[in-house]
C-alpha cells in the first residue's frame, strides 16, 4: 500500500524541483512550475517578473551553480510569535552575512495551493 504524501512533502519536493531546474538553466521546466504572476525579489529589492527572469536564465545572464541545501523552513512549523523582532534580525543578519561571504543565493518562496478553498 502506498503511503500518502503530505502537503509539507509536496512543498519540499516542489522547491527541490524548482532549484534543480534553476541549476540546469531549464527555463521551460521553471515556467511549468510557476504561476503567471510569480515574481523574484532580488536582494537589491528589484522585483523581477517571471518571464523576464526566465529570459535571463535562457540567455545565461542569470546562472545558478550550486544545489546545496542547508535548510528548508516552512512557515507554520514554528509559530511566528515564537521569534521576536530582535531574534529575527539576528537570524536574518546571520543568513545574509553567510550568503554574502559565500556568494550563495538565498531564496524565500511562497507557495499557494491551486486547489485551496
Secondary structure, DSSP 4 states (H G I P E B T S, - for coil): -PPPPPHHHHHHHHHHHHHHHHHTT-HHHHHHHS-TT-EEE-TTS-EEEHHHHHHHHHHTSS------------TTSS-GGGS-HHHHHHHHHHHHHHHHHHT----------TT--
